[in-house]
């Protein structure tokens, strides 16, 4: 049987864990609104965990020492060295013993929730097929394009004319994607210059309205004429076109069954937790 840690041990660990999960930063780096939101979530999570740990199911869970060691090693690997690891523990009112206790608490809770979910019937192929036909839009993929650009900014008419002439010259000289990438690295005034001008793979609605009609009319490998947007003048290169498609049920079946099964398991767990909190 595992004895859950008292609240003064569990709360610092919960703050550290949830701050990293929710905000991708340690508690000390949170803004005031983020810190306030974190405290509300920590309080609710602590209440939920206390309710779970008070159940007979939790009392019967035994966490193997090897499992605890693996989880502790995973946390240590997030730090470049042991000194920084220990410093972060101290800063968050933790030490290794408290951390190990809190990790044991986590593992017990995970084991109990897995027990609760284990009795959930998995979704069937028929369930998946019904969902597929009722949600056709979820399996439609719009056309997307992989784009690069060269951006030159301007402050007045003279600079705009200079920028337009530069882009026209570059367009005449560029023969392929490698040429475009080199020109973007050298001339583009957008941060994407560091990535050879790569905007990325985009769908309709993600570009400036001034650029989008041309971007989605280009053929693969084609370069636009200079185009003006609110931030300057652009050359666009359409590197690749990914056509719109509808995912067939055969292609979606396995992932859909897994997703529906996972949703059912989570719903079963949540219903059980809600019952605990009501009691």
N, C-alpha and C positions, 0 to 999 in steps of 0.2 A: 504493500500500500504506500502511496506517495502522499506526503503531507504538503498541502499548498502553502506557499509563503504568505505571511501576513501582508496587508495592504501596503505598508511602508516599504516593503521590498518590491512588490509587484508594480506599483505605480511608476517609479523611475524607469523601469524597463519598458513599460507600456508607452510612456512618453517618447522614449528614444526610438522604439520600434515603429510606432504609428507616425511620428514626425518624418521618418525616412520613407515610409510607405506612401504617405499622403502628399508630402511636400518635397521629397527628395533632398532633405537637408536636416541637420541636427536641430534639436530644440532651441539651442542658443541662437541660431540664425533665423528663427521665425520672426516675421513681422507681427505687430500687436494683434491685428485681426486673425492671423493664422494661429497664433498662440492661444487666443480665446477659443477659436474653433477646436483646436487640438484638445484643450481641457475638457470641453463638453464630450468629445468623442471618447477620450480616456475614461471619463467618469462612467459613461454608458458601457464601455467595453469591460471595465473592471466589475461592474454590476453583473453583466452577463457571465463573465468568467467565474465570479464567485458562486453564482447560481449553479453553473455546470459542475464546479469542483465539489459542491455540497451533495451531489447526487450519489446514489449507491453505485451507479455505473463507474463514476470516477474513482470511488474507493477501491474498486477491483482492478484498476489498471496498474500494471507494473511496467515502468520504462526501463529497458535494458541499458546498462552503463555504456555499451558500445554506441547505442543510438544517441545518447546524450553527448558523447564525445564527438560524434560526427557533426551534430548541430553546433556545438561550441567551436569546432574547427572551421565550419563555414563562416561563422561570424569573425573569427580571427583573420581569415583570409581577406576580409574587406579592408584591412589596414596594411600599410606598407611595412610596418615593423611592430614588434611587441611594445615598444615604448609608446607609440601613438595609440595603440590599442588600450593600454592601461590608462593613459592620460584621458582618453575619451570616456572610459568607464568612470574614472574619478569625477570628471566634469559633470557626469549625469548621475551622481550619487550611487554608483554601483562599484562593486569589486567582483573578482572572479567567482567567489562563493555565491554572492547574490545573483550573479548572472546565471550560474549553473542551476540554482534553485528556480529562477524564473523560466529558464528553458525547460526544465522538467515540468513546470506548470503548463507551458505551451504544449508539450508533447502529450500530456495527459488529456488536455482539452481536445487536441486533434484526434486522439484515439477514441474518445467518447463520441465525438461528432461522426467519426467514421462508422462506429457501431450503429448510430442512429440512422445513417444513410444506407447501411448495408441491406436493410430490409426493403428498400425502395425497388419496385419492379423496374427493370430497364425499359426504355422506350423500344417499341417494336418497329419493324419496317413499315407496317401499316400506319403507325403514328407519324413516322417521318414523312410518308407519302401524303398523308392528309395535310400536314403542315406545309409541305412543299406546294401543294396546289392552292392552299388558302393564302399563301404569301408569295405570289409570283415575283413581286418587285424585289424581294430579298435575294433572288438568285439571278437578277439581271445585272450585268456589268457594263457600264457606259464606255464609250470609246475614250481612250486615253492616249496621250502623246508625250514622248520624252523630248524635252526642249532644252536648248542652250540659248544664251543671249549675250550680247555685248551692249552695255549701257554707257552712254556718254551724256553727262549732265550739262546744263547751260544756265546762265543767269540773264542773258539778254539776247537780242536778235543777232548780234555779231557772233557771239559764242554758239548760238544755235546753228548759224550758217557754217561755222567751222566744224562743228560736230557732225552735221549732215554730210559735209564733204569728206570727212574722215571715214565715216561709215560706208559711204558710197565707194570710196577707194578700197577699203577692206573687203567689201562684198565682191568687187571685181577680181581681187587677188585670191580669195579663198577658194580652194579646189575640193576640199574634203573636210571631214570632222576634225582631223588632227590640226589642219590649218586654222579652223575656227577656234579650237581650244587654245592654240598658241596666241591667236589674236585677242581672245577674251582675257587671257592671263596678262597680256601686255597692255591692253587699252581699256578694258572695261572698268568702270568706276562703281561697280556693284560688288559687294562682298563675295558674290559667286565667282568672281575672277579667281579666287583662291582654289576653286573647284573646276577650273577650265570653263567657266561660264554655265555650268549645269544648273538649270532651274529645277529639274526633276521630272517625274512623270505626273502629269496633271490631267484633270478632267474639266469639262465645261463648267464655268463659274468660278474658277480659281485664279484667273488672270485679270489684269486691268481690262475694262470693257473696250478700250482703244486697241488692245492687242489681240483679244480672243478671236474675233472673226478671221483674222489673217492666220493666226497660229493654227486654227483648225481647218484651214483651207490649204495649207502647205502640203506638198507631197513629201514623202520620206527623203531626207537628204537635201531638201530645198531650203534656200535662205530667203528671207523676206527683204523687201525694200526697207529703208529706214522708217521706223514707226515712232510716233510721239505718244507718250503717256504723261501722267502728272509728274513723273520723276525725271524725265529726260527723253532722249532718243535711243531706240533699240534696233539692233539687228536680231532677228529670231532665226534659229536653225531648228527644223524639225528632224530630230535624229531617228526617231522610230514612231510608228503608229501601231497601237494595239486596238484592234477593232472591238466594237461592242459585241457582247455575246450573252447568251442565256445558258446558265449552268444546267445541265440535264439532271434529272433525278438520280440516274445511275451514278453520275459523278459526285453528286452532293450527298448520297445516301449515308455512307459510313460516318462522315463528319456530322451530319444532321442527327443521326441516331445518338452519337456520342454527346452532342450538345444538349439534346432534349433530355437524355438520361442525367447529365450533369445538372441541368436546371431542376429536374425532379428531386434529385438528391439534396440540392441546396434548399429547395422548398420544404422538404421533410425536416431538415435540420432546423430551419427557421421556425417552423411550426412548433417543433419540440422546445426550442429556446423560448418562444413566446409563452408557451404553457408554463415553463419554469418561472418566468418573470411574473406571470399573473398570480402564481401561488406564493 
